[in-house]
Amino acid sequence: MTNVVDRAARLAELHLAEALPRRWAHVRGVAAKAERLARLIGAERDVLVASAWVHDIGYAPEIVDTGFHSLDGARWLLREQFDHRIAALVAHHSCASFEAEERGLGGALAKEFPREESAVADALWFADMTTGPDGQDLSVEERLSEIRKRYGPQDLVTRFWQRAEAPLLEAVRRTETRLAAQPM
Protein backbone atom coordinates (compact mmCIF):
# COMPACT_ATOMS: atom_id res chain seq x y z
CA MET A 1 0.00 0.00 0.00
CA THR A 2 1.04 3.54 -0.59
CA ASN A 3 1.19 6.29 2.00
CA VAL A 4 -2.26 7.74 1.25
CA VAL A 5 -3.87 4.30 1.29
CA ASP A 6 -2.03 3.32 4.48
CA ARG A 7 -3.03 6.57 6.14
CA ALA A 8 -6.66 6.24 5.07
CA ALA A 9 -6.81 2.66 6.38
CA ARG A 10 -5.23 3.62 9.72
CA LEU A 11 -7.56 6.58 10.23
CA ALA A 12 -10.64 4.56 9.31
CA GLU A 13 -9.66 1.89 11.81
CA LEU A 14 -8.86 4.46 14.50
CA HIS A 15 -12.21 6.21 14.16
CA LEU A 16 -14.54 3.32 13.31
CA ALA A 17 -13.26 -0.03 14.63
CA GLU A 18 -14.11 0.45 18.29
CA ALA A 19 -16.85 3.07 18.09
CA LEU A 20 -18.80 1.52 15.20
CA PRO A 21 -17.69 -2.10 14.69
CA ARG A 22 -20.43 -2.95 12.20
CA ARG A 23 -19.62 0.13 10.10
CA TRP A 24 -15.93 -0.89 10.33
CA ALA A 25 -16.79 -4.34 8.95
CA HIS A 26 -18.59 -2.67 6.04
CA VAL A 27 -15.66 -0.32 5.37
CA ARG A 28 -13.16 -3.21 5.39
CA GLY A 29 -15.34 -5.05 2.86
CA VAL A 30 -15.64 -1.97 0.63
CA ALA A 31 -11.87 -1.39 0.73
CA ALA A 32 -11.16 -5.04 -0.12
CA LYS A 33 -13.54 -4.83 -3.06
CA ALA A 34 -11.93 -1.56 -4.20
CA GLU A 35 -8.56 -3.33 -4.18
CA ARG A 36 -9.99 -5.96 -6.50
CA LEU A 37 -11.49 -3.29 -8.76
CA ALA A 38 -8.23 -1.32 -8.92
CA ARG A 39 -7.20 -3.07 -12.15
CA LEU A 40 -9.99 -1.13 -13.88
CA ILE A 41 -8.54 2.15 -12.69
CA GLY A 42 -4.84 1.77 -13.38
CA ALA A 43 -2.79 4.76 -12.24
CA GLU A 44 -5.67 6.06 -10.09
CA ARG A 45 -5.70 2.95 -7.91
CA ASP A 46 -4.60 4.80 -4.77
CA VAL A 47 -7.37 7.38 -5.14
CA LEU A 48 -9.99 4.62 -5.35
CA VAL A 49 -8.65 2.50 -2.49
CA ALA A 50 -7.99 5.42 -0.14
CA SER A 51 -11.49 6.77 -0.85
CA ALA A 52 -12.96 3.35 -0.08
CA TRP A 53 -11.21 3.24 3.28
CA VAL A 54 -12.55 6.65 4.34
CA HIS A 55 -15.91 6.76 2.53
CA ASP A 56 -17.87 6.35 5.80
CA ILE A 57 -15.48 8.18 8.17
CA GLY A 58 -18.16 10.84 8.66
CA TYR A 59 -20.16 8.40 10.81
CA ALA A 60 -17.44 8.47 13.51
CA PRO A 61 -18.90 10.16 16.59
CA GLU A 62 -16.02 12.63 16.92
CA ILE A 63 -16.33 13.64 13.24
CA VAL A 64 -20.11 14.11 13.02
CA ASP A 65 -21.05 17.75 12.51
CA THR A 66 -24.13 18.14 10.29
CA GLY A 67 -25.30 14.53 10.68
CA PHE A 68 -24.76 13.95 6.96
CA HIS A 69 -21.85 11.52 6.92
CA SER A 70 -20.70 12.18 3.36
CA LEU A 71 -20.29 15.92 3.89
CA ASP A 72 -18.97 15.60 7.45
CA GLY A 73 -16.39 13.05 6.33
CA ALA A 74 -15.28 15.08 3.31
CA ARG A 75 -14.84 18.24 5.36
CA TRP A 76 -12.87 16.35 7.99
CA LEU A 77 -10.65 14.81 5.32
CA LEU A 78 -9.73 18.28 4.08
CA ARG A 79 -8.88 19.37 7.63
CA GLU A 80 -6.67 16.27 7.83
CA GLN A 81 -4.85 17.37 4.65
CA PHE A 82 -6.24 14.71 2.33
CA ASP A 83 -6.34 15.50 -1.37
CA HIS A 84 -9.45 17.45 -2.40
CA ARG A 85 -10.29 14.78 -4.98
CA ILE A 86 -10.48 12.06 -2.33
CA ALA A 87 -12.63 14.32 -0.16
CA ALA A 88 -14.92 15.04 -3.12
CA LEU A 89 -15.28 11.34 -3.93
CA VAL A 90 -16.27 10.74 -0.30
CA ALA A 91 -18.64 13.73 -0.36
CA HIS A 92 -20.51 12.36 -3.36
CA HIS A 93 -20.23 8.60 -2.89
CA SER A 94 -23.27 6.50 -3.72
CA CYS A 95 -25.58 9.28 -4.86
CA ALA A 96 -24.97 11.42 -1.78
CA SER A 97 -26.29 14.50 -3.57
CA PHE A 98 -29.83 13.10 -3.24
CA GLU A 99 -29.42 12.67 0.51
CA ALA A 100 -27.89 16.14 0.76
CA GLU A 101 -31.01 17.60 -0.87
CA GLU A 102 -33.24 15.70 1.57
CA ARG A 103 -31.24 17.17 4.46
CA GLY A 104 -31.22 20.71 3.08
CA LEU A 105 -27.47 20.49 2.40
CA GLY A 106 -27.50 20.14 -1.38
CA GLY A 107 -26.19 23.66 -1.97
CA ALA A 108 -23.35 23.26 0.53
CA LEU A 109 -22.31 19.92 -0.94
CA ALA A 110 -22.33 21.21 -4.52
CA LYS A 111 -20.47 24.41 -3.60
CA GLU A 112 -17.73 22.74 -1.57
CA PHE A 113 -17.16 19.55 -3.55
CA PRO A 114 -17.41 18.95 -7.30
CA ARG A 115 -19.13 15.72 -8.32
CA GLU A 116 -16.83 13.54 -10.36
CA GLU A 117 -18.20 11.31 -13.10
CA SER A 118 -15.50 8.76 -13.79
CA ALA A 119 -14.54 5.11 -13.61
CA VAL A 120 -13.09 5.84 -10.15
CA ALA A 121 -16.37 7.29 -8.84
CA ASP A 122 -18.34 4.41 -10.40
CA ALA A 123 -16.02 1.83 -8.84
CA LEU A 124 -16.35 3.44 -5.39
CA TRP A 125 -20.13 3.42 -5.68
CA PHE A 126 -20.04 -0.20 -6.89
CA ALA A 127 -17.83 -1.28 -3.98
CA ASP A 128 -20.06 0.48 -1.45
CA MET A 129 -23.36 -0.65 -2.89
CA THR A 130 -22.41 -4.31 -3.32
CA THR A 131 -21.05 -4.68 0.23
CA GLY A 132 -23.44 -5.27 3.10
CA PRO A 133 -23.35 -3.79 6.58
CA ASP A 134 -21.25 -6.69 7.88
CA GLY A 135 -18.82 -6.64 4.96
CA GLN A 136 -20.57 -9.39 3.02
CA ASP A 137 -20.95 -9.40 -0.77
CA LEU A 138 -24.43 -8.51 -1.95
CA SER A 139 -25.98 -7.62 -5.26
CA VAL A 140 -26.91 -3.95 -5.54
CA GLU A 141 -30.57 -4.97 -5.40
CA GLU A 142 -29.99 -6.92 -2.16
CA ARG A 143 -28.10 -3.96 -0.71
CA LEU A 144 -30.87 -1.49 -1.54
CA SER A 145 -33.45 -3.85 -0.05
CA GLU A 146 -31.36 -4.27 3.11
CA ILE A 147 -31.05 -0.48 3.50
CA ARG A 148 -34.79 0.02 3.09
CA LYS A 149 -35.56 -2.67 5.67
CA ARG A 150 -32.99 -1.32 8.13
CA TYR A 151 -34.24 2.28 7.97
CA GLY A 152 -37.97 1.71 7.41
CA PRO A 153 -40.34 3.17 4.82
CA GLN A 154 -40.66 6.70 6.28
CA ASP A 155 -36.99 7.40 6.97
CA LEU A 156 -35.11 10.12 5.08
CA VAL A 157 -32.57 7.53 3.90
CA THR A 158 -35.29 5.38 2.34
CA ARG A 159 -36.83 8.45 0.67
CA PHE A 160 -33.55 9.53 -0.89
CA TRP A 161 -32.86 6.02 -2.23
CA GLN A 162 -36.16 6.08 -4.10
CA ARG A 163 -34.85 9.06 -6.07
CA ALA A 164 -31.23 7.89 -6.25
CA GLU A 165 -31.79 4.31 -7.36
CA ALA A 166 -31.68 4.85 -11.15
CA PRO A 167 -28.38 6.80 -11.27
CA LEU A 168 -26.86 4.46 -8.71
CA LEU A 169 -27.79 1.41 -10.78
CA GLU A 170 -26.29 3.09 -13.86
CA ALA A 171 -22.94 3.55 -12.06
CA VAL A 172 -22.97 -0.06 -10.87
CA ARG A 173 -23.78 -1.31 -14.38
CA ARG A 174 -20.96 0.77 -15.89
CA THR A 175 -18.52 -0.89 -13.50
CA GLU A 176 -19.93 -4.32 -14.29
CA THR A 177 -19.42 -3.56 -18.00
CA ARG A 178 -15.81 -2.54 -17.32
CA LEU A 179 -15.25 -5.74 -15.34
CA ALA A 180 -16.68 -7.87 -18.16
CA ALA A 181 -14.36 -6.16 -20.65
CA GLN A 182 -11.30 -6.96 -18.46
CA PRO A 183 -11.70 -10.49 -17.15
CA MET A 184 -9.28 -11.58 -14.46
KELUMTOR-573192 format. One line per 3 residues: their letters; for each residue y, z, x of C-alpha. Coordinates in Angstrom, 3 decimals. Each point is the difference from the previous one (the first is absolute). Example, Ala and Ser with C-alpha at 12.3 -4.5 7.8 and 13.67 -1.06 7.14 Angstrom:
as = -4.500:7.800:12.300 | 3.440:-0.660:1.370
This chain:
mtn = 0.000:0.000:0.000 | 3.540:-0.586:1.040 | 2.753:2.586:0.151
vvd = 1.450:-0.751:-3.448 | -3.440:0.036:-1.609 | -0.987:3.196:1.832
raa = 3.256:1.662:-0.991 | -0.333:-1.068:-3.637 | -3.583:1.306:-0.147
rla = 0.968:3.334:1.582 | 2.956:0.518:-2.330 | -2.023:-0.920:-3.081
elh = -2.664:2.497:0.981 | 2.569:2.688:0.799 | 1.750:-0.337:-3.351
lae = -2.893:-0.846:-2.329 | -3.348:1.310:1.275 | 0.483:3.664:-0.849
alp = 2.617:-0.201:-2.741 | -1.553:-2.890:-1.951 | -3.623:-0.507:1.114
rrw = -0.847:-2.494:-2.740 | 3.081:-2.097:0.810 | -1.014:0.230:3.687
ahv = -3.460:-1.377:-0.861 | 1.670:-2.916:-1.795 | 2.350:-0.662:2.930
rgv = -2.887:0.011:2.494 | -1.840:-2.526:-2.178 | 3.078:-2.227:-0.301
aak = 0.588:0.095:3.772 | -3.650:-0.850:0.715 | 0.208:-2.940:-2.386
aer = 3.272:-1.139:1.611 | -1.775:0.023:3.377 | -2.628:-2.323:-1.432
lar = 2.674:-2.260:-1.501 | 1.961:-0.163:3.257 | -1.745:-3.223:1.029
lig = 1.937:-1.729:-2.788 | 3.284:1.184:1.446 | -0.384:-0.691:3.706
aer = 2.990:1.145:2.043 | 1.297:2.145:-2.872 | -3.104:2.184:-0.033
dvl = 1.847:3.136:1.102 | 2.580:-0.364:-2.774 | -2.760:-0.210:-2.613
vas = -2.118:2.856:1.336 | 2.924:2.353:0.656 | 1.346:-0.711:-3.493
awv = -3.415:0.765:-1.470 | -0.115:3.369:1.745 | 3.410:1.056:-1.339
hdi = 0.112:-1.812:-3.357 | -0.412:3.273:-1.960 | 1.828:2.370:2.388
gya = 2.663:0.491:-2.680 | -2.444:2.147:-1.997 | 0.069:2.698:2.713
pei = 1.696:3.077:-1.456 | 2.466:0.336:2.876 | 1.017:-3.676:-0.305
vdt = 0.464:-0.225:-3.782 | 3.637:-0.508:-0.938 | 0.393:-2.224:-3.085
gfh = -3.604:0.395:-1.166 | -0.585:-3.721:0.537 | -2.428:-0.038:2.915
sld = 0.662:-3.562:1.152 | 3.735:0.531:0.407 | -0.317:3.561:1.317
gar = -2.552:-1.122:2.584 | 2.032:-3.020:1.106 | 3.162:2.049:0.440
wll = -1.899:2.631:1.974 | -1.535:-2.674:2.222 | 3.473:-1.242:0.919
req = 1.084:3.556:0.843 | -3.097:0.198:2.217 | 1.102:-3.182:1.813
fdh = -2.662:-2.319:-1.384 | 0.791:-3.695:-0.104 | 1.947:-1.033:-3.110
ria = -2.666:-2.581:-0.836 | -2.727:2.651:-0.196 | 2.267:2.166:-2.149
alv = 0.722:-2.961:-2.293 | -3.708:-0.803:-0.358 | -0.594:3.628:-0.989
ahh = 2.987:-0.060:-2.367 | -1.365:-3.002:-1.875 | -3.767:0.466:0.282
sca = -2.100:-0.823:-3.035 | 2.788:-1.143:-2.316 | 2.137:3.082:0.609
sfe = 3.082:-1.792:-1.320 | -1.409:0.331:-3.535 | -0.424:3.755:0.412
aee = 3.473:0.241:1.529 | 1.452:-1.624:-3.126 | -1.896:2.442:-2.231
rgl = 1.470:2.885:2.005 | 3.542:-1.382:0.024 | -0.226:-0.675:3.750
gga = -0.343:-3.785:-0.033 | 3.516:-0.585:1.313 | -0.395:2.496:2.839
lak = -3.343:-1.466:1.035 | 1.292:-3.583:-0.018 | 3.200:0.925:1.862
efp = -1.677:2.025:2.736 | -3.184:-1.983:0.577 | -0.598:-3.746:-0.252
ree = -3.231:-1.021:-1.718 | -2.185:-2.040:2.291 | -2.232:-2.737:-1.369
sav = -2.549:-0.693:2.705 | -3.650:0.186:0.953 | 0.731:3.452:1.453
ada = 1.447:1.310:-3.277 | -2.871:-1.553:-1.967 | -2.588:1.558:2.321
lwf = 1.613:3.448:-0.330 | -0.019:-0.294:-3.790 | -3.618:-1.208:0.097
adm = -1.085:2.909:2.205 | 1.767:2.537:-2.226 | -1.133:-1.446:-3.302
ttg = -3.662:-0.432:0.953 | -0.365:3.550:1.353 | -0.597:2.877:-2.385
pdg = 1.479:3.479:0.090 | -2.896:1.303:2.100 | 0.047:-2.923:2.432
qdl = -2.747:-1.945:-1.749 | -0.008:-3.782:-0.379 | 0.890:-1.186:-3.481
sve = 0.890:-3.306:-1.554 | 3.663:-0.284:-0.927 | -1.016:0.142:-3.666
erl = -1.945:3.238:0.589 | 2.960:1.451:1.885 | 2.463:-0.826:-2.771
sei = -2.361:1.488:-2.582 | -0.412:3.158:2.097 | 3.790:0.389:0.306
rkr = 0.500:-0.407:-3.737 | -2.690:2.576:-0.774 | 1.344:2.462:2.568
ygp = 3.602:-0.161:-1.248 | -0.569:-0.560:-3.726 | 1.458:-2.587:-2.378
qdl = 3.527:1.458:-0.312 | 0.706:0.687:3.670 | 2.717:-1.888:1.874
vtr = -2.591:-1.178:2.546 | -2.150:-1.565:-2.723 | 3.070:-1.661:-1.536
fwq = 1.086:-1.561:3.280 | -3.517:-1.347:0.684 | 0.066:-1.865:-3.297
rae = 2.978:-1.976:1.313 | -1.176:-0.175:3.615 | -3.580:-1.113:-0.560
apl = 0.543:-3.785:0.108 | 1.948:-0.125:3.299 | -2.340:2.562:1.524
lea = -3.049:-2.071:-0.928 | 1.683:-3.076:1.498 | 0.461:1.794:3.350
vrr = -3.613:1.198:-0.026 | -1.248:-3.510:-0.814 | 2.076:-1.516:2.818
tet = -1.653:2.395:2.447 | -3.432:-0.797:-1.411 | 0.759:-3.706:0.506
rla = 1.022:0.675:3.613 | -3.205:1.985:0.553 | -2.122:-2.819:-1.427
aqp = 1.707:-2.492:2.323 | -0.801:2.186:3.063 | -3.535:1.312:-0.406
m = -1.085:2.692:2.424
